[in-house]
Amino acid sequence: MNVRTARDWDGGVRKTSTSRTYRDGLRVDYAAGTATMAGVNTVSPILSVLDKQLHPRFLSLTEREQIRDVAGESGLAEPGQ
């Protein structure tokens, strides 16, 4: 996963092939070169829902954050770079 994609997801940014829609409703269309405000209803996710383990094969949110923290402390390269 690209680092920018992870940051976008953390910030509530939704991306299509040519645009990004930010949490505050700003939609930037890179192909058309426009920026517009759209009525975006955002729902803050409940932490317990995010931390719920989907399947034993997948890491939980807490486990992924621990890996990210350890990788940052040890100076390992970011994935995708």
Secondary structure as UniProt FT lines:
FT   HELIX           3..10
FT   TURN            11..12
FT   STRAND          14..15
FT   STRAND          19..21
FT   TURN            23..24
FT   STRAND          26..29
FT   TURN            30..33
FT   STRAND          34..37
FT   HELIX           47..51
FT   TURN            56..57
FT   HELIX           61..74
FT   TURN            79..80
//
